[in-house]
């Protein structure tokens, strides 16, 4: 006869279980229901951890939509392939691809920029990174002076760190606020406050506001490029923490940056919903800037469309993690209203493209021109020239402005891959068809806002240094 027993945490540990938050629930259930030893063991089987999920022995195949045209590009491509080989060993991965603008970022085994990784029933926060939903939006403003658009846009946007002061904030839509308040990951006061402050801001790095004219119609067009700012970074951090908890339980050999949240869990469902809310916030972020610019000059939007190029797209139980890749397939974008946008650099046209999914492109195109070398290495190539000299040589004939009034030479055209090569490889690998181009008039970027950061200015004064590099 099975004798009724009373247990505690030590009992479960002796049975081989690792202490966890479910211990309390299980102990109370077993003791309250006076389970026998046999009944207890049967009940505890539901808590028994399954064996660790092993890595793929060999990298899952991924399409290489890229070709090196010189030694520098060969080195970059080799680094991309090496890091993708490690990514493709992740247990959830079933397919992948790299684009012509691919370049490595982070430690080996981190999804590269220009990479697409397809996983089954799994969302990998590290594969969409902190800049969730980095995206581009275009508004066609008709036959209007691009100089007027540039000036109005400069007054409407905000680049650099932090957000807007309370009296400069854009209105936060009630429906969007309700979505934040209804989500496990986003319903915190600090998250909502950051979402309010950062609405209508573009950050720094390669984010831009671009004004140009349609090659086809001559209409003036406004294009913005940015992601989800601080609010997206907060969600990413939370997502990585949840994914790490799962990694320790189900797949310790998986690299930390490739940890995942199983979609068929409560956490997975809520995280997926949070991603969609952040997507909506980012879209609204673009809209605020575009609408404010148009209102300042009395212009009317004749057309508008947008697309992400840094997000997770779902097709049944498959999740397409695009780290800097433009979706071509309409099934990835529920609110598709037009073709897609691929910017190259401030001196080149923004490409307006359409295309279809193939076995090699997986439904994606490049997101830009990419880089062959790091920002630091690029700076070294300009040794002997002042920043002003580099700027004037590379932006001749364009209205290029840095919001901080400090030139950032790592965002000038020479910092990026050859635009003609990227376009040629788009044709070669079937990565979308160009249906129009936005010919450049000018652009606004953050610039080197850290150059005169208070802490740096204070240090320079203390050391008695002067700035003679402009």
C-alpha positions in Angstrom: 0.0 0.0 0.0 1.3 3.4 -0.9 1.7 5.5 2.2 0.6 9.2 2.2 3.6 11.5 2.7 4.4 15.1 3.4 7.2 16.6 1.3 9.3 19.8 1.0 11.8 21.3 -1.4 14.5 18.9 -0.4 12.3 16.0 -1.4 12.1 17.4 -5.0 15.8 18.0 -5.2 16.5 14.4 -4.1 14.3 13.3 -6.9 16.5 15.2 -9.3 14.6 18.4 -9.9 16.4 21.8 -10.1 14.9 24.4 -7.8 12.4 26.5 -9.7 9.4 28.8 -9.1 7.0 25.9 -9.6 8.3 24.1 -6.5 5.9 26.0 -4.2 2.8 25.1 -6.3 3.8 21.5 -6.6 4.6 21.1 -2.9 1.2 22.6 -1.9 -0.7 20.4 -4.3 1.0 17.2 -3.2 0.6 17.9 0.5 -2.9 19.2 0.3 -4.1 16.3 -1.8 -2.1 13.8 0.4 -0.7 12.1 -2.7 1.0 8.7 -2.3 4.6 8.3 -3.4 3.5 6.7 -6.7 0.9 9.5 -7.3 3.4 12.1 -6.5 6.0 10.8 -9.0 3.3 10.6 -11.7 2.2 14.2 -10.9 5.8 15.5 -11.0 6.5 14.0 -14.4 4.8 17.0 -15.9 7.5 19.2 -14.4 10.4 17.0 -15.5 12.7 18.9 -17.8 13.2 17.5 -21.2 16.8 16.8 -22.4 18.7 19.8 -23.6 18.1 20.7 -27.3 21.4 20.2 -29.1 22.9 22.5 -31.8 22.8 21.4 -35.4 26.0 19.5 -36.1 26.4 21.3 -39.4 25.1 24.8 -40.3 21.7 24.8 -42.0 22.0 25.9 -45.6 21.6 29.6 -46.3 21.5 31.4 -49.7 24.4 33.7 -50.5 23.0 36.6 -52.5 26.3 38.4 -52.4 29.5 38.5 -54.5 32.9 40.1 -53.6 34.2 42.5 -56.3 37.5 43.4 -54.6 39.8 42.3 -51.7 38.1 44.5 -49.2 34.7 43.1 -50.1 36.1 39.6 -49.9 37.3 40.1 -46.4 33.9 41.4 -45.4 32.0 38.6 -47.1 34.2 36.0 -45.5 33.5 37.5 -42.1 29.7 37.5 -42.8 29.7 33.8 -43.9 31.8 32.8 -40.9 29.3 34.4 -38.4 26.3 33.1 -40.3 27.7 29.5 -40.2 27.6 29.8 -36.4 24.1 31.3 -36.4 22.8 28.5 -38.6 23.7 25.9 -36.0 21.0 27.2 -33.7 18.5 24.4 -33.0 15.4 26.4 -34.2 16.9 27.5 -37.5 15.5 26.0 -40.7 16.6 28.4 -43.4 18.5 31.6 -44.1 20.0 34.1 -46.6 22.4 37.0 -46.8 22.0 40.1 -49.0 24.6 42.1 -51.0 24.8 44.7 -48.2 25.7 42.2 -45.6 28.3 43.1 -43.0 29.2 41.5 -39.6 28.1 43.1 -36.3 28.9 41.9 -32.8 30.7 38.7 -31.7 31.0 35.7 -34.1 27.7 33.9 -34.2 25.7 37.1 -34.2 23.3 37.5 -37.1 24.9 40.0 -39.5 23.4 43.1 -40.9 21.9 42.0 -44.2 21.0 38.6 -42.8 17.7 36.7 -42.8 17.3 33.7 -40.5 14.2 31.6 -40.5 13.2 29.7 -37.3 10.4 27.3 -36.3 8.1 28.3 -33.4 10.7 30.6 -32.0 11.3 34.3 -31.6 14.9 35.3 -31.2 15.2 38.9 -29.7 18.9 39.0 -30.5 18.1 38.5 -34.2 16.0 41.7 -34.4 18.4 43.6 -32.0 17.7 46.7 -29.9 16.6 48.8 -32.9 13.3 47.0 -33.3 11.4 47.9 -36.5 14.1 50.1 -38.0 12.1 51.3 -41.0 11.6 53.8 -43.8 8.6 55.9 -44.7 8.0 58.0 -47.9 5.5 60.8 -48.4 4.9 62.2 -51.9 4.3 66.0 -51.4 3.7 66.8 -55.0 5.2 69.7 -56.9 6.7 71.7 -54.1 10.1 73.3 -53.5 12.4 70.7 -51.8 14.2 73.6 -50.0 10.9 74.4 -48.2 10.5 70.8 -47.3 14.0 70.6 -45.9 13.5 73.7 -43.7 10.2 72.5 -42.4 11.5 69.0 -41.8 14.4 70.4 -39.8 12.0 72.2 -37.5 9.8 69.1 -37.2 12.2 66.3 -36.5 14.7 65.7 -33.6 18.0 63.8 -33.8 20.5 62.9 -31.1 20.1 61.4 -27.6 17.1 61.6 -25.3 13.6 62.7 -26.3 11.4 65.8 -26.5 10.6 68.1 -23.6 7.0 67.9 -22.5 5.9 71.1 -24.3 7.4 69.8 -27.6 6.0 66.3 -27.5 3.6 65.0 -30.2 0.2 63.7 -29.2 0.2 60.1 -28.2 -2.8 58.3 -29.7 -5.2 56.9 -27.1 -5.6 53.6 -28.9 -1.8 53.1 -28.9 -1.6 54.0 -25.2 -4.3 51.4 -24.5 -2.2 48.8 -26.4 0.8 49.6 -24.2 -1.3 49.3 -21.0 -2.7 46.0 -22.1 0.6 44.2 -22.7 2.7 42.4 -20.1 6.0 43.7 -21.5 5.0 47.3 -22.1 2.6 48.2 -19.3 5.1 50.0 -17.1 5.2 53.8 -16.4 8.8 54.2 -17.4 8.2 52.4 -20.7 5.2 54.6 -21.5 7.0 57.7 -20.5 9.9 56.9 -22.9 7.4 56.1 -25.6 5.9 59.6 -25.1 9.2 61.4 -25.0 10.7 59.7 -28.0 7.7 60.0 -30.4 8.8 62.3 -33.2 12.6 61.6 -32.7 15.0 59.8 -35.0 18.1 59.0 -32.8 21.5 58.9 -34.4 23.9 56.6 -36.3 22.7 55.9 -39.9 19.1 57.3 -39.3 18.2 60.1 -41.6 15.6 62.5 -43.1 16.0 62.6 -46.9 14.4 65.0 -49.4 14.4 64.4 -53.1 12.5 64.2 -56.3 10.9 61.3 -58.0 12.7 60.4 -61.2 9.4 59.3 -62.8 7.1 62.2 -61.8 9.3 65.0 -60.5 7.3 65.2 -57.3 9.1 66.2 -54.1 9.4 63.3 -51.7 10.2 63.1 -48.0 11.8 59.9 -46.6 12.6 59.2 -43.0 14.7 56.3 -41.6 14.7 55.3 -37.9 13.5 52.6 -35.5 11.7 52.3 -32.2 14.2 54.4 -30.2 14.3 53.9 -26.4 11.0 52.1 -26.1 12.2 49.4 -28.5 15.5 49.1 -26.7 13.6 48.5 -23.5 11.5 45.7 -25.0 14.6 44.1 -26.6 16.3 44.0 -23.2 13.3 42.4 -21.6 13.0 39.9 -24.4 16.7 38.9 -24.1 16.2 38.3 -20.4 13.2 36.0 -21.0 15.0 34.2 -23.8 18.0 33.6 -21.6 15.8 31.9 -19.0 14.6 29.6 -21.6 18.1 29.0 -23.0 19.3 27.8 -19.6 16.5 25.4 -19.4 16.2 24.0 -22.9 19.5 24.7 -24.8 22.5 25.8 -22.9 24.8 25.2 -25.9 23.0 27.9 -27.9 24.9 31.2 -28.0 23.4 33.8 -25.6 22.8 36.2 -28.5 20.8 33.5 -30.2 18.6 32.5 -27.3 14.9 32.3 -28.1 11.4 32.5 -26.7 9.2 29.6 -27.8 6.2 31.1 -29.5 3.8 28.5 -28.0 4.4 29.8 -24.5 2.6 32.6 -22.7 5.8 34.6 -22.8 6.1 34.0 -26.6 2.5 35.1 -27.2 2.9 38.3 -25.2 6.3 39.1 -26.7 4.9 38.7 -30.2 2.0 41.1 -29.3 4.5 43.5 -27.9 6.5 43.5 -31.2 3.4 44.4 -33.1 2.7 47.3 -30.7 6.2 48.6 -31.1 5.8 48.3 -34.9 2.7 50.5 -34.6 4.5 53.0 -32.4 7.4 53.2 -34.9 5.0 53.8 -37.8 3.4 56.6 -35.8 6.8 58.1 -35.1 7.3 58.4 -38.9 3.8 59.8 -39.3 4.3 62.6 -36.7 7.3 63.9 -38.5 5.8 63.7 -42.0 2.5 65.3 -41.0 4.2 68.1 -39.1 6.4 68.9 -42.0 3.6 68.9 -44.5 1.4 71.1 -42.2 4.2 73.7 -41.9 4.3 74.4 -45.6 0.7 73.7 -46.4 1.4 70.7 -48.5 -0.9 67.7 -49.0 0.4 64.1 -49.0 -0.4 62.6 -52.4 0.9 59.2 -51.5 2.6 57.5 -48.6 4.1 54.1 -47.9 6.6 52.5 -45.6 8.4 49.2 -44.7 10.5 47.8 -41.9 13.9 46.3 -42.6 14.7 45.2 -39.1 12.0 43.0 -37.7 10.5 39.5 -37.3 7.9 38.4 -39.8 5.6 35.5 -39.3 4.3 32.9 -41.8 2.3 30.2 -40.0 4.8 28.6 -37.5 7.9 30.1 -39.2 9.5 33.3 -38.1 11.6 35.3 -40.5 14.2 37.4 -38.6 15.4 40.1 -40.9 18.4 42.0 -39.6 18.6 44.7 -42.1 16.7 43.2 -45.0 13.7 44.7 -46.9 10.6 42.5 -47.2 9.4 42.0 -50.7 6.6 39.5 -50.0 3.3 41.2 -49.2 2.4 38.4 -46.7 5.0 39.8 -44.3 3.3 43.3 -44.2 -0.4 43.4 -43.2 -0.7 47.1 -44.0 1.2 47.2 -47.3 0.2 50.3 -49.4 2.9 50.5 -52.0 6.4 49.4 -53.1 9.4 49.1 -50.8 12.2 51.6 -50.1 15.9 50.9 -50.3 18.2 53.8 -49.4 21.9 53.6 -50.4 23.7 56.8 -49.2 23.0 60.5 -49.0 24.4 61.2 -52.4 22.6 58.3 -54.2 18.9 57.9 -55.1 16.6 56.0 -52.8 15.3 53.0 -54.7 11.6 52.2 -54.9 11.3 48.5 -55.6 8.9 45.7 -56.0 9.5 42.0 -56.1 8.5 38.4 -55.3 9.6 35.7 -53.0 12.1 33.1 -54.4 13.9 30.2 -52.9 17.1 32.2 -52.6 15.8 35.6 -51.5 13.2 34.1 -49.1 11.0 37.2 -49.8 13.6 39.9 -49.0 15.9 42.4 -50.6 18.8 44.5 -49.3 18.0 47.3 -46.9 20.8 49.7 -48.1 24.4 49.8 -49.2 26.0 48.3 -46.1 29.6 48.7 -45.0 32.8 46.8 -45.9 34.8 48.2 -43.0 34.1 49.6 -39.5 33.6 53.3 -38.7 37.0 53.4 -37.1 38.8 51.9 -40.1 36.9 54.3 -42.4 38.1 57.3 -40.4 41.7 56.1 -40.9 41.3 56.2 -44.7 40.7 60.0 -44.4 43.9 60.7 -42.5 45.5 63.9 -43.7 42.1 65.6 -44.5 40.0 67.7 -42.2 36.4 66.7 -41.6 35.3 69.8 -43.5 37.4 68.9 -46.5 35.9 65.4 -46.6 32.4 66.7 -46.1 32.7 69.3 -48.9 34.2 66.7 -51.3 31.5 64.1 -50.8 28.4 66.3 -50.5 28.9 68.8 -53.3 25.7 70.0 -54.8 23.6 68.6 -51.9 21.9 70.3 -48.9 23.3 68.0 -46.2 22.8 69.0 -42.6 23.9 67.5 -39.3 21.4 68.2 -36.5 24.2 68.5 -33.9 26.1 70.9 -36.2 29.0 68.4 -36.0 30.1 66.5 -39.1 30.1 62.7 -38.9 32.4 61.5 -41.7 31.4 57.9 -41.0 28.0 58.6 -42.5 29.3 60.2 -45.7 29.0 58.2 -49.0 32.5 56.8 -48.9 31.7 55.0 -45.6 29.4 52.7 -47.5 29.7 50.0 -50.1 29.6 51.0 -53.7 26.0 51.7 -54.6 26.4 50.6 -58.2 27.6 47.2 -57.1 24.7 46.7 -54.7 22.2 47.6 -57.5 24.0 45.2 -59.9 23.9 42.4 -57.4 20.2 43.0 -56.8 19.6 42.3 -60.5 22.0 39.3 -60.5 20.3 37.6 -57.5 16.7 38.6 -58.2 16.3 40.9 -55.2 13.6 43.2 -56.5 12.9 45.4 -59.5 13.5 49.2 -59.3 10.2 51.0 -60.4 11.3 54.5 -59.5 14.1 56.5 -57.7 14.1 59.4 -55.3 16.9 61.6 -56.7 18.7 63.3 -53.8 18.3 67.0 -52.9 19.5 66.9 -49.3 19.4 65.1 -46.0 19.5 65.6 -42.3 21.4 63.3 -39.9 22.3 63.4 -36.2 26.0 64.1 -36.8 28.7 63.6 -34.2 26.6 64.7 -31.3 29.0 63.1 -28.8 31.8 65.5 -30.0 30.6 68.3 -27.7 29.0 66.1 -25.1 29.3 67.9 -21.7 31.6 65.3 -20.2 33.9 65.5 -23.3 34.0 69.3 -23.4 34.9 69.4 -19.7 37.7 66.9 -20.2 39.1 68.9 -23.2 39.1 72.1 -21.2 40.9 70.4 -18.3 43.5 69.1 -20.6 43.9 72.4 -22.3 43.1 71.0 -25.8 41.6 72.9 -28.7 39.5 71.6 -31.6 41.5 72.1 -34.9 40.1 69.1 -36.8 37.1 70.9 -38.5 
